[in-house]
């Protein structure tokens, strides 16, 4: 019987799967390898099981004053060379992303506006 490595902070590849534990906190870079922020957490569609989007934290200092924006999962690609995700999104695009309303977790209109903003097909 194979035992899974569940050691916190383990970022080793195990095939094509990655634990959400390892995604949270992972750095996000521009194509020029400039640090943009990090993945705060991911949102998973309960019905389909698809990852709806990652919530990316950026800006601020030592966690104070950070902005959090939804970033469609398909805008991120893992790069083993930097040990993090790379995106073509610019800091300006992240700052201008649709602001999350109070009911963001259940607001389908906002979710659709966010995907429209990035010009991507919906995950649902």
Secondary structure, DSSP 8 states (H G I E B T S, - for coil): -------TT----BTTB--HHHHTT-EEE-TT--EEEEEEEEEE-TTT--EEEEEEEESSBTTBT-EEEEEEGGGEEEETTTTEEEES--HHHHHHS----TTTTT-HHHHHHHHHHHT-----
